[in-house]
Amino acid sequence: MAGEMFDPDDPDQIKRFQEMMGPHAVDQQVRSAMQMCWMALPSDKKTLDELEQQMRRIFERALKDLRDDSQAFGIGE
C-alpha cells in the first residue's frame, strides 16, 4: 500500500488498511504514548497514579479539541 493513493471507496483497500491498523496498532500507539509520558514526568512525580492522571488529562484534551475542530470546520458529522 505504500506509495499508492488510498481510495476510501475501494473495499479491498479499506480491508487491507483495517488489517494493518487494527486494535494491535492502536494498542501499540497508546503504550508508546504512556512510555513517552512516563519519561517526561519529573522524577518526584513518577508514580502510576500521576501517569494515569496525566494520560487522562491529555486524552480528554485531545477529544475536546477534536470535537471543537469538527464543529468549527464542519467535519466528521
HELIX and SHEET records of a PDB file:
HELIX    1   1 PRO A   11  MET A   20  1                                  10    
HELIX    2   2 PRO A   23  ALA A   40  1                                  18    
HELIX    3   3 SER A   43  LYS A   45  5                                   3    
HELIX    4   4 LEU A   48  PHE A   73  1                                  26    
END                                                                             
